[in-house]
């Protein structure tokens, strides 16, 4: 299993910017207006949505990988 992450930034109801492989272990979705938030805070408040392997997600949040990818 891969430990990659796909990022989806929702610009509008049916318009998203997608970065990362289609077979990613985790798919992270965040609204364009919430990009400035700390990813950990966004996840805890429900603004950052994630689907897939929770372990991969938590390691990426702890290491700062998601924060770096969203900047």
C-alpha positions in Angstrom: 0.0 0.0 0.0 1.2 3.5 -0.8 1.5 6.2 1.7 0.8 9.0 -0.7 -1.7 11.8 -0.2 -4.0 13.4 -2.8 -5.0 17.0 -2.0 -8.3 18.6 -3.2 -8.9 22.3 -2.8 -12.6 23.1 -3.3 -12.9 26.4 -5.1 -16.7 26.1 -5.8 -19.5 23.5 -5.4 -18.2 21.4 -8.3 -14.8 22.9 -9.0 -11.7 21.5 -7.3 -7.9 21.7 -7.7 -6.5 18.2 -7.5 -2.8 17.4 -6.7 -1.5 13.9 -6.1 -2.1 10.4 -7.4 -5.5 8.8 -7.9 -4.5 5.7 -5.9 -3.4 7.7 -2.8 -3.7 6.3 0.7 -5.4 9.5 1.9 -7.5 12.1 0.1 -7.5 15.5 1.9 -10.1 18.0 1.0 -10.1 21.7 2.1 -12.0 24.7 1.0 -10.0 27.5 -0.7 -11.0 29.9 2.0 -9.5 27.7 4.8 -6.0 27.2 3.3 -4.6 29.9 5.7 -5.6 27.8 8.7 -3.2 25.5 10.5 -4.0 22.0 9.0 -4.2 20.5 12.5 -6.8 23.1 13.6 -8.6 22.7 10.3 -8.8 18.9 10.8 -10.0 19.2 14.5 -12.7 21.7 13.5 -13.9 19.7 10.6 -12.8 22.1 7.9 -10.2 19.7 6.6 -11.8 16.5 5.5 -9.9 13.3 5.0 -10.8 9.9 3.5 -8.5 6.8 3.7 -5.8 5.6 6.0 -6.0 7.6 9.3 -2.5 6.5 10.3 -1.0 8.1 7.2 -3.1 11.2 7.8 -2.0 11.6 11.4 1.7 11.1 10.6 1.5 13.7 7.8 -0.2 16.2 10.1 2.4 15.6 12.8 5.4 15.9 10.5 4.1 19.1 8.9 3.9 17.4 5.4 0.3 18.6 4.9 1.1 22.2 6.0 4.0 22.3 3.6 1.9 21.0 0.7 -0.8 23.5 1.3 1.5 26.5 1.3 
